Amino acid sequence: MPESPHANTIWTVVGFTAYPWEHALASLRLVEPIQQAGLRFIQGNLYDQVFLETISAADLVVIQRDFPRWLDAYLEVIARTRAARVPLVYEVDDLLLELPETHPDVAIHYYTPALLPMLHAILAADALTVTTPALAETLRPLNQSIWVLPNYLTDRLWPLREPVPRPAGTKVVLGYVGSDTHQPDLEYVAPALTRLLERFDGRLALRFWGSEPPPALRTHPAVEATPLQILDYAKFAGYFSTLQADLFIAPLVDSNFNRCKSSIKYLEYSASATPGVYSRVPPYEMVVKHGVNGFLASTPQEWESCLARLIEDQALRCEMGRRAQATVREGWLLSQHAHEWAEAYRQVQVSLQAQRTSRQKQAYLQLIARVACQARRYQDSLVDRVARQEGAAAELAARLEQSQRELQEISGSRAWRLIQDLWRLRLALIPHGSRRERLVTWLLERMMAMRSQH
């Protein structure tokens, strides 16, 4: 490979994401760490509108998560990046290629159009950056060049604060903050939460921010849900700091997908020195010391037991919350670790000079790109077919509505009322099945026969 004109120096990074730039995913993984690392960051797109001219200023290009869903735009970015001879990094923080069947996004096929393009990005990238060792090991067979850059707490947005004392005699508030994609995780702990509400009747309240409670709890008088539509991560951090909760939960069903997730929820909960109970899965096992700075639980019985201890013991809540916050302060602040992004990118650039993409790999990438294009065209044809069918259904619905209005007009008219009166009179004079009806029918038939003869 020819030497890059930007060799051995990373100053400007151009990023491409499928999300608004103020969104948590873009903020946590691109904007904040890159800028705090002292690098210049340029936004390379706004949804599927790409600004290809930005690549000419790039020392490194980063593509995030499902940006490749916009296949044409993505392939243009790949081509322009290769032409500029700068490193290409694919950034992903979830195992999106292996969503569990119970994940809500599977039911709506949200990521389905992006799967082949994302696979292409994993294989085409000069390096991957991921959030956890588990995710790195899962993706390593597809791309050997992987750097683990953990999620850290953006302390510029999340100042560590002292816990606010709760007035004596108030209910203990058990909270959860997250999106509706975690419904399967919440349903997993619902039995334990139900038993706790019975056990601490009148002393415990459950608060859900951003997600609906599990179905079994939605009508309980001690359960409250607050919808959240805050896409701006900075605004979300500010809103979070106003929440009043004595303890938090972070359940995750044990699956390969969840094992690859990060501990960001622990960091956000702990910023306010609030203790919590977390699933005993790798993302939380790497930061939670059971019984010291949090609790780990893997069965409904363990969930109930750990939560009950925190509900009953205010001193334990305060001490565990302070230890959790100390854990974050001592090793999980972005300001302490932003330099890792600059170091990883420089290593990518250095290692790239010794790499050469094989003809076989190029053939694989070209094949995947062609298959992805065919799949996209087929998907577009299905969308078009559905749109036509929906149009036809809308037209039929409009005709039906018009017919119903006409029937209503007829049924309310004087002529229709007269017809109904005449029909009732006919039934009174000539009842159904009567000899009189048979006689009238015979006379009418005879009259019709005589008329046809003439």
VEXGU-116653 format. One record per residue (C-alpha): chain; residue number from 1; x, y, z; residue in one letter. Coordinates in steps of 0.5 Angstrom, whole numbers. Layout:
 mol seq     u     v     w type
   A NUM     X     Y     Z    A
...
// end
This chain:
 mol seq     u     v     w type
   A   1     0     0     0    M
   A   2     3     7    -2    P
   A   3     5    11     4    E
   A   4    -1    16     7    S
   A   5     0    23     6    P
   A   6    -2    24    13    H
   A   7     3    18    16    A
   A   8     5    18    23    N
   A   9     0    24    26    T
   A  10    -7    24    27    I
   A  11   -10    31    28    W
   A  12   -17    31    24    T
   A  13   -22    25    25    V
   A  14   -28    25    21    V
   A  15   -34    21    23    G
   A  16   -40    18    20    F
   A  17   -46    16    24    T
   A  18   -53    14    23    A
   A  19   -56    18    29    Y
   A  20   -56    26    31    P
   A  21   -50    28    33    W
   A  22   -52    30    40    E
   A  23   -55    23    41    H
   A  24   -52    19    47    A
   A  25   -49    14    42    L
   A  26   -45    19    38    A
   A  27   -43    23    44    S
   A  28   -40    17    48    L
   A  29   -36    14    42    R
   A  30   -34    19    38    L
   A  31   -35    27    39    V
   A  32   -33    27    47    E
   A  33   -28    22    47    P
   A  34   -24    25    40    I
   A  35   -25    32    42    Q
   A  36   -23    31    49    Q
   A  37   -17    27    47    A
   A  38   -14    34    43    G
   A  39   -16    31    36    L
   A  40   -20    36    31    R
   A  41   -27    32    30    F
   A  42   -31    33    24    I
   A  43   -38    31    23    Q
   A  44   -38    27    16    G
   A  45   -46    27    15    N
   A  46   -53    28    17    L
   A  47   -57    22    17    Y
   A  48   -56    19     9    D
   A  49   -53    26     7    Q
   A  50   -46    25     7    V
   A  51   -41    31     6    F
   A  52   -35    27     2    L
   A  53   -31    33     2    E
   A  54   -29    33     9    T
   A  55   -25    26     8    I
   A  56   -20    30     4    S
   A  57   -18    34    11    A
   A  58   -18    27    15    A
   A  59   -13    23    18    D
   A  60   -17    18    20    L
   A  61   -25    16    18    V
   A  62   -29    13    23    V
   A  63   -36    10    21    I
   A  64   -41     8    27    Q
   A  65   -45     2    28    R
   A  66   -51     2    23    D
   A  67   -49     8    19    F
   A  68   -48     3    13    P
   A  69   -55     2    13    R
   A  70   -55     8     8    W
   A  71   -51     3     3    L
   A  72   -50     8    -3    D
   A  73   -47    13     2    A
   A  74   -43     8     6    Y
   A  75   -40     6    -1    L
   A  76   -38    13    -3    E
   A  77   -35    14     4    V
   A  78   -31     8     3    I
   A  79   -29     9    -4    A
   A  80   -27    16    -2    R
   A  81   -23    14     4    T
   A  82   -19     9     0    R
   A  83   -17    14    -5    A
   A  84   -15    19     0    A
   A  85   -11    13     3    R
   A  86   -13    15    10    V
   A  87   -14     9    15    P
   A  88   -22     7    16    L
   A  89   -24     5    23    V
   A  90   -31     2    24    Y
   A  91   -34     3    31    E
   A  92   -39    -1    34    V
   A  93   -41    -2    42    D
   A  94   -46    -7    41    D
   A  95   -47   -14    38    L
   A  96   -52   -12    33    L
   A  97   -51   -18    28    L
   A  98   -53   -23    34    E
   A  99   -60   -19    37    L
   A 100   -64   -24    41    P
   A 101   -70   -26    39    E
   A 102   -74   -23    44    T
   A 103   -70   -16    43    H
   A 104   -76   -11    41    P
   A 105   -72    -9    35    D
   A 106   -72   -16    32    V
   A 107   -80   -16    32    A
   A 108   -80    -9    28    I
   A 109   -73   -11    23    H
   A 110   -70    -5    25    Y
   A 111   -63    -7    24    Y
   A 112   -65   -12    18    T
   A 113   -63    -8    13    P
   A 114   -57    -6    16    A
   A 115   -54   -13    17    L
   A 116   -50   -14    11    L
   A 117   -48    -7    10    P
   A 118   -45    -8    17    M
   A 119   -42   -14    16    L
   A 120   -38   -11    10    H
   A 121   -36    -5    14    A
   A 122   -33   -10    20    I
   A 123   -29   -14    14    L
   A 124   -27    -7    10    A
   A 125   -25    -3    16    A
   A 126   -17    -3    17    D
   A 127   -19    -3    25    A
   A 128   -25    -4    29    L
   A 129   -26     0    36    T
   A 130   -31    -4    41    V
   A 131   -33    -2    48    T
   A 132   -31    -9    52    T
   A 133   -27   -15    51    P
   A 134   -33   -20    50    A
   A 135   -35   -16    44    L
   A 136   -28   -16    41    A
   A 137   -27   -23    42    E
   A 138   -33   -24    39    T
   A 139   -32   -20    33    L
   A 140   -24   -22    32    R
   A 141   -25   -28    27    P
   A 142   -28   -23    22    L
   A 143   -23   -17    23    N
   A 144   -16   -18    27    Q
   A 145   -15   -11    28    S
   A 146   -19    -9    34    I
   A 147   -18    -4    40    W
   A 148   -22    -4    46    V
   A 149   -24     3    48    L
   A 150   -29     2    54    P
   A 151   -35     7    55    N
   A 152   -33    12    61    Y
   A 153   -37    17    64    L
   A 154   -37    24    61    T
   A 155   -35    28    67    D
   A 156   -36    34    63    R
   A 157   -44    33    63    L
   A 158   -44    28    69    W
   A 159   -41    32    75    P
   A 160   -41    27    81    L
   A 161   -45    30    86    R
   A 162   -47    29    93    E
   A 163   -53    25    95    P
   A 164   -59    29    97    V
   A 165   -62    26   104    P
   A 166   -69    24   103    R
   A 167   -74    26   109    P
   A 168   -75    21   114    A
   A 169   -81    17   113    G
   A 170   -82    18   106    T
   A 171   -82    12   102    K
   A 172   -76     8    99    V
   A 173   -76     9    91    V
   A 174   -73     4    87    L
   A 175   -71     7    80    G
   A 176   -70     4    73    Y
   A 177   -68     9    67    V
   A 178   -67     6    60    G
   A 179   -71     5    54    S
   A 180   -77     0    52    D
   A 181   -71    -4    48    T
   A 182   -70    -7    55    H
   A 183   -77   -10    56    Q
   A 184   -75   -17    56    P
   A 185   -70   -15    62    D
   A 186   -75   -12    66    L
   A 187   -80   -18    65    E
   A 188   -74   -22    68    Y
   A 189   -74   -19    75    V
   A 190   -82   -17    75    A
   A 191   -83   -23    80    P
   A 192   -78   -21    85    A
   A 193   -81   -13    84    L
   A 194   -88   -16    85    T
   A 195   -86   -20    92    R
   A 196   -82   -14    94    L
   A 197   -88    -9    93    L
   A 198   -92   -14    97    E
   A 199   -87   -15   103    R
   A 200   -86    -7   103    F
   A 201   -93    -5   102    D
   A 202   -94     2   103    G
   A 203   -86     3   104    R
   A 204   -84     2    97    L
   A 205   -85     6    91    A
   A 206   -82     4    84    L
   A 207   -81     9    79    R
   A 208   -79     8    71    F
   A 209   -76    13    67    W
   A 210   -76    12    59    G
   A 211   -79     5    59    S
   A 212   -86     2    61    E
   A 213   -86    -2    67    P
   A 214   -87   -10    66    P
   A 215   -94   -12    64    P
   A 216   -95   -15    71    A
   A 217   -93    -8    75    L
   A 218   -97    -3    70    R
   A 219  -103    -2    74    T
   A 220  -100    -3    81    H
   A 221  -101     4    85    P
   A 222   -94     4    88    A
   A 223   -91     4    81    V
   A 224   -90    10    76    E
   A 225   -87    11    69    A
   A 226   -85    17    66    T
   A 227   -84    17    58    P
   A 228   -77    20    56    L
   A 229   -76    23    49    Q
   A 230   -69    26    50    I
   A 231   -64    25    45    L
   A 232   -59    30    47    D
   A 233   -54    27    51    Y
   A 234   -52    33    55    A
   A 235   -60    35    56    K
   A 236   -61    27    59    F
   A 237   -55    28    63    A
   A 238   -58    34    66    G
   A 239   -65    31    67    Y
   A 240   -62    25    70    F
   A 241   -59    29    76    S
   A 242   -66    32    78    T
   A 243   -68    24    79    L
   A 244   -70    22    86    Q
   A 245   -69    15    87    A
   A 246   -66    11    93    D
   A 247   -63     5    89    L
   A 248   -63     3    82    F
   A 249   -63    -3    78    I
   A 250   -60    -5    72    A
   A 251   -62   -12    70    P
   A 252   -60   -16    63    L
   A 253   -62   -23    61    V
   A 254   -56   -27    60    D
   A 255   -55   -28    53    S
   A 256   -49   -27    48    N
   A 257   -51   -20    46    F
   A 258   -52   -17    53    N
   A 259   -45   -20    55    R
   A 260   -42   -16    50    C
   A 261   -45   -10    53    K
   A 262   -42    -4    57    S
   A 263   -43    -2    64    S
   A 264   -45     5    62    I
   A 265   -51     5    66    K
   A 266   -47     3    73    Y
   A 267   -43     9    71    L
   A 268   -49    14    70    E
   A 269   -53    11    76    Y
   A 270   -46    12    81    S
   A 271   -45    19    79    A
   A 272   -50    21    84    S
   A 273   -48    16    89    A
   A 274   -54    12    88    T
   A 275   -53     4    90    P
   A 276   -56    -1    85    G
   A 277   -57    -8    84    V
   A 278   -54   -11    77    Y
   A 279   -54   -17    73    S
   A 280   -49   -22    74    R
   A 281   -46   -21    67    V
   A 282   -39   -19    64    P
   A 283   -41   -12    63    P
   A 284   -42   -11    71    Y
   A 285   -38   -16    74    E
   A 286   -32   -12    71    M
   A 287   -34    -6    75    V
   A 288   -38    -8    81    V
   A 289   -35   -11    87    K
   A 290   -41   -15    90    H
   A 291   -43   -12    97    G
   A 292   -38    -7    96    V
   A 293   -40    -2    91    N
   A 294   -46    -5    89    G
   A 295   -50   -12    89    F
   A 296   -49   -17    83    L
   A 297   -55   -22    82    A
   A 298   -57   -28    77    S
   A 299   -63   -31    80    T
   A 300   -70   -28    82    P
   A 301   -68   -30    89    Q
   A 302   -62   -26    89    E
   A 303   -65   -20    86    W
   A 304   -70   -20    92    E
   A 305   -65   -21    97    S
   A 306   -60   -16    95    C
   A 307   -66   -11    94    L
   A 308   -69   -12   100    A
   A 309   -62   -11   104    R
   A 310   -62    -4   101    L
   A 311   -69    -2   102    I
   A 312   -69    -4   109    E
   A 313   -62    -1   111    D
   A 314   -61     6   109    Q
   A 315   -54     6   112    A
   A 316   -52     1   107    L
   A 317   -55     5   102    R
   A 318   -51    11   103    C
   A 319   -44     7   104    E
   A 320   -45     3    98    M
   A 321   -47     9    94    G
   A 322   -41    13    96    R
   A 323   -37     7    94    R
   A 324   -40     6    87    A
   A 325   -38    14    86    Q
   A 326   -31    13    89    A
   A 327   -30     7    84    T
   A 328   -32    12    78    V
   A 329   -28    18    80    R
   A 330   -22    13    81    E
   A 331   -22    10    74    G
   A 332   -28    11    70    W
   A 333   -28    18    68    L
   A 334   -27    20    61    L
   A 335   -23    26    62    S
   A 336   -18    21    65    Q
   A 337   -18    16    59    H
   A 338   -20    20    53    A
   A 339   -12    20    51    H
   A 340   -14    12    49    E
   A 341   -17    14    43    W
   A 342   -11    18    40    A
   A 343    -7    13    42    E
   A 344   -11     7    39    A
   A 345   -12    12    32    Y
   A 346    -4    13    32    R
   A 347    -3     5    33    Q
   A 348    -8     4    27    V
   A 349    -5     9    23    Q
   A 350     2     5    24    V
   A 351     0    -2    23    S
   A 352    -4     0    17    L
   A 353     3     1    13    Q
   A 354     5    -6    14    A
   A 355    -2    -9    12    Q
   A 356    -4   -10     5    R
   A 357   -11   -12     3    T
   A 358   -11   -19     0    S
   A 359   -14   -20    -7    R
   A 360   -18   -26    -4    Q
   A 361   -21   -21     2    K
   A 362   -22   -16    -4    Q
   A 363   -26   -21    -8    A
   A 364   -30   -22    -1    Y
   A 365   -32   -15     0    L
   A 366   -34   -14    -7    Q
   A 367   -39   -20    -7    L
   A 368   -42   -18     0    I
   A 369   -43   -11    -3    A
   A 370   -46   -14    -9    R
   A 371   -51   -18    -5    V
   A 372   -52   -12     0    A
   A 373   -54    -8    -6    C
   A 374   -59   -14    -9    Q
   A 375   -62   -14    -2    A
   A 376   -63    -7    -2    R
   A 377   -66    -7    -9    R
   A 378   -71   -13    -6    Y
   A 379   -73    -9     0    Q
   A 380   -74    -3    -4    D
   A 381   -79    -7    -9    S
   A 382   -82   -10    -3    L
   A 383   -83    -3     0    V
   A 384   -86     0    -6    D
   A 385   -91    -6    -7    R
   A 386   -93    -5     0    V
   A 387   -94     2    -1    A
   A 388   -98     1    -7    R
   A 389  -102    -4    -3    Q
   A 390  -103     1     2    E
   A 391  -105     6    -3    G
   A 392  -111     1    -6    A
   A 393  -113    -1     1    A
   A 394  -114     7     3    A
   A 395  -118     8    -4    E
   A 396  -122     2    -2    L
   A 397  -123     5     5    A
   A 398  -125    11     2    A
   A 399  -130     8    -2    R
   A 400  -133     4     3    L
   A 401  -133    11     8    E
   A 402  -137    14     2    Q
   A 403  -142     8     1    S
   A 404  -143     9     9    Q
   A 405  -145    16     8    R
   A 406  -149    15     2    E
   A 407  -153     9     6    L
   A 408  -154    14    12    Q
   A 409  -157    19     8    E
   A 410  -162    14     5    I
   A 411  -164    11    11    S
   A 412  -165    18    14    G
   A 413  -169    21     8    S
   A 414  -177    22     8    R
   A 415  -177    17     2    A
   A 416  -174    11     6    W
   A 417  -178    12    12    R
   A 418  -184    12     7    L
   A 419  -182     5     4    I
   A 420  -181     2    11    Q
   A 421  -188     4    13    D
   A 422  -191     1     6    L
   A 423  -187    -5     8    W
   A 424  -189    -6    15    R
   A 425  -196    -5    12    L
   A 426  -195   -10     7    R
   A 427  -193   -15    12    L
   A 428  -199   -13    16    A
   A 429  -204   -14    10    L
   A 430  -200   -20     7    I
   A 431  -196   -24    12    P
   A 432  -190   -28    10    H
   A 433  -192   -35     9    G
   A 434  -199   -34     9    S
   A 435  -205   -37     4    R
   A 436  -206   -29     2    R
   A 437  -198   -29     0    E
   A 438  -199   -35    -4    R
   A 439  -205   -33    -7    L
   A 440  -202   -26    -9    V
   A 441  -196   -29   -11    T
   A 442  -200   -34   -16    W
   A 443  -204   -28   -19    L
   A 444  -197   -24   -20    L
   A 445  -194   -30   -24    E
   A 446  -201   -31   -28    R
   A 447  -200   -24   -30    M
   A 448  -193   -24   -32    M
   A 449  -195   -30   -36    A
   A 450  -200   -27   -40    M
   A 451  -196   -21   -41    R
   A 452  -191   -25   -44    S
   A 453  -196   -29   -49    Q
   A 454  -198   -22   -52    H
// end
